[in-house]
Amino acid sequence: MSATVILGVIGSDAHAVGITILEQALSTAGFEVVNLGVQSSQQEFISAAQAHEGDAVLVSSLYGHAEQDCRGFHEAIEDAGLDPITYIGGNLAVGQDDFDRTRDRFREMGFDRVFDSETKPTEAIAALKADMNIAESEAERARLTT
Ligand code: B12
């Protein structure tokens, strides 16, 4: 498997731990990971997706300003002639928001999947494999669900 995933924390957000864990888990699962790190702009995600032919773009946001930071992101991706799978995850709203509403909002903005801050890396990996039609062995499937 050689699917390439672009990963980063968008906007002015400096929370680094989640994407570090995600990077390690995705690499271990066999993905090529380009980790942009924290405080990455929309354009940095797009340039990396172009340069590395990214199959998926994973955006992380913890500090509550994801909606502002992601405004126009999917339009810019389309303008760049790209069509990657896009996920966003983390603490996406300020305070104790109703996550169903948050998910709907980010789905409307164009994200293929939206994950809350309780998401385990195994869930993201399983979703990527499903969306990329990457077959999992029975043993791997069992490992991912434990
Ligand atoms: C550590 C921490 C900090 C550290 C960050 C250090 C660093 N270098 O990373 C410091 C002290 C710098 C910090 C600063 C701030 N923080 Co802070 N921080 C935290 C804290 C305590 C833990 C975050 C963490 O590392 N979690 C551990 C990792 C493993 O989990 P995670 O990040 O959630 O990631 C997992 C999942 O969310 C998911 N995931 C994440 N992204 C993605 C993306 C995809 C695509 C997928 C599939 C999954 C996924 O997978 C990850 C692995 O399981 C949280 C509270 C909390 N308990 O979450 C607050 C918290 C995130 N911080 C918060 C705030 C408000 C701030 C500040 C604005 C505070 C301030 N007024 O200055 C600043 C922001 C600075 C900035 N520019 O970003 C708030 C956000 C509130 C909101 N969203 O409504 C929180 C929730 C605290 C709170 N309860 O109020 N913070």
Boltz pocket constraint, residues with backbone or C-beta under 6 A from the ligand:
constraints:
  - pocket:
      binder: B
      contacts: [[A, 12], [A, 13], [A, 14], [A, 15], [A, 16], [A, 17], [A, 18], [A, 19], [A, 21], [A, 22], [A, 58], [A, 59], [A, 60], [A, 61], [A, 62], [A, 63], [A, 64], [A, 65], [A, 87], [A, 88], [A, 89], [A, 90], [A, 91], [A, 92], [A, 93], [A, 94], [A, 95], [A, 96], [A, 115], [A, 116], [A, 117], [A, 118], [A, 119], [A, 120], [A, 121], [A, 124]]
      max_distance: 6.0
